[in-house]
């Protein structure tokens, strides 16, 4: 009974040290994944981690807040995330704000794990690095300042 040529070629390629094609590349064709796709996946998975208050630096968050108030504007799910995507690998940089009182090192470790698992699981890309920059800490008093602006106007 004849053996499958693809099984022989993949096992011989692996044993000879040649690069084995990724799930994104096959004899039937190649799959490319846009930077924006990886950016959104990384943004959502980083936001899901307890202790992450927001993504992006101060300017990005301010611009995002203005954009969110414009009717019909699209959500900026990738705010605070930059990526480089190759044929088989991706590198991700995150800017985030943590909650006051949490261990920044623990949050960074959890974010890194969650982002790598999500991006690799959804795209098949190998995540080579996830660099995290903590730009700010959200204080409980920051919410109190926002509540005072919601007071009714003094003059009608």
N, C-alpha and C positions, 0 to 999 in steps of 0.2 A: 504494500500500500504506500503511495507516495506521501511524503511529509510536506507540510506547509512551508513554502519558501520564506514567508515573512517571519516564521518562528526561528528558522535557521539563521536568517540574516540579522535579526535583532539580538539573538544570543551570541552570535559570533562578533557582532559589533560591540556588545557589552564586554566580552572577554578580551577583545583586542584593544580596549581602551578608547575606542572611538565614541564620540558623543551619540547617545541614543536620542532619537527625535522625541520632542515633548508631545503632550496630548494635543497641542495646538498645531502640530505639523504632522501631516500624514501623506501617503502617496496620492490620496484623493484630493489634497489641497491644503492650504494653510489658513489658519484663523488668526486674525490680528485683533487686538483689543486696544481701543482708544484710551488715551491718558485720562479723559474725563470719566470713563467707566471705572477705572481703578481709583480715581480721586473720590468718586461718590461712595464706592464700597468702603474705602478707608475712612472717610468722614463719618459714615453711619456707624461703622463698627467701633470707632474711637468714641463717639458720642454715647454709645451704649454702656460704657464702662462707668461704674459708680465712682464718684469723685471728680469726674470731668464736668466742669460747669459749661464751658463753651469752647469752640474752636476759633482760632484766628487771633491776631494781635489786636490792639485797641483800634487802630485805623480800619482794619478789615471788619471788625464787629460793628463799628459806627456806620460804615458804608453799607453793611448788610442790613442794619436796622432801618436805614433810610430806604433801601431797596425793598424791604419787606412791606413798607407802608404804601408803596406805589401799587395801585390796583392793576392786576394783569401781569405784574412782573414775576419772573420765575424765581423759585427758591434757589438759593446759592448753597447747595448741599456740600460743595467742595471748598467752602471758605476755610482758610487755615491749613489747607492740605496742598502740597505740591508733589508731583510724581514724575518719575522718568520710567518709561515703559519700553522695553526692547522686545525682541522676538520671543524670548523665553524667560526673561527676568524683569523685575520691577524694583525700584528703590523709592521710598516714601519719606517725605519730611512733613512733620506735623507741628503746628503752633497751637498751644492750648492753654486754657485757664482752668486751674483746679479749684476745688472747694477748700475753704479754710478748715484746717484741722485734720486733713487726710495726709498720709505719707505720700509725698510726691514720688519717691522712688517706687513705692508699691503701685501707685496709679500708672506710672510710666511702664512698669513691667506688665501690668494687666492690659494696658492699651496696646503695647507692642505685641503681646500674645494674641489678642483679639483681632488686631488688624492683619497680622500674618495669616492666622487661620482663615479669616474671611476672604482675603484676597486670593490666597492660594487655593482655597476650596471652591470659590466661585469662578476663577479665571483659569486655573491650571498654571499660572505663572509662578516662578520661584521668586519669593521676596528676599532680596539680598540684604536689605537693611531698612530699618524704620528709625529715623532720627526724630527725637522729640525735643521741642523747645517749649518750656513753660514760661509764658510771658507775664502772667498775672495770677493772683489768688483772689477768688470771689469771697468777700466778707459778708457776714449776715447784715451788717450795717448798710451795705450797698443796696439791699432791698428796701430798707427803711427810707432811704433818700428817694427812691423811685416812687414810693407810696405817697410822699408829700406832694409830688407833682400832680397827683390825681385829685387833689382837693378841688371843690367847685370854684369857679371864678368869682372873684370878689365884686366885680363890676359887670352889670348887664347892659 
